[in-house]
Amino acid sequence: MNTRVKDIITKLYRPPEHGRRVFALSRGDAEKIPLITGVAVVSITAPEKAPAQLPAYEYLLRLSFADVDFLGEISARAAEKLPAAMTRQDAEAILGFVQALPSSIHSLIVHCEGGFSRSAGVVKALEELYGYEVEEARLTQANPSVVRTLLDIAGQKNETGKKRKNKPE
């Protein structure tokens, strides 16, 4: 087991003083984390891959979408993966899952295959939306499309909520 995984396991056993903590991990590292009370998982696999082998977490969201940044120039290889990219439904599932977590959940693991693009995109968005504690250095390659999709969906939900609240009966 590598040093980072050991460090994360130690942190998972010690809840943060305030709020929640969220980690972006590779699939391989996430599969090494034991079942720990107070931890929830968002498992993101590539469409062509089998589900990750994870412990029986009570709060586990499994999604499958390709690592495509559709905001910038799209290469031919990325264009082939575009139909399998993150969707609005994927973003809504992540946001709904996180918002429904009970207060007993103090830490969240988000993993994808490599642990630096899709998962980092989710983590970066959760930091911005909810102020979760993160490892900033792990977010430098966050997929901009994942971040933008989550922030846009969260913003649309907030706008809908504001409209409803301000609507006369």
Secondary structure, DSSP 8 states (H G I E B T S, - for coil): --HHHHHHHHHHHS--SSS-EEEEEEHHHHTTS---TTEEEEEEE-TTS--------SSEEEEE-B----SS---HHHHHHGGGB--HHHHHHHHHHHHH--TT--EEEEEESSSSSHHHHHHHHHHHHH--B--GGGGTT--HHHHHHHHHHHHHHHHHHHHHHHS--
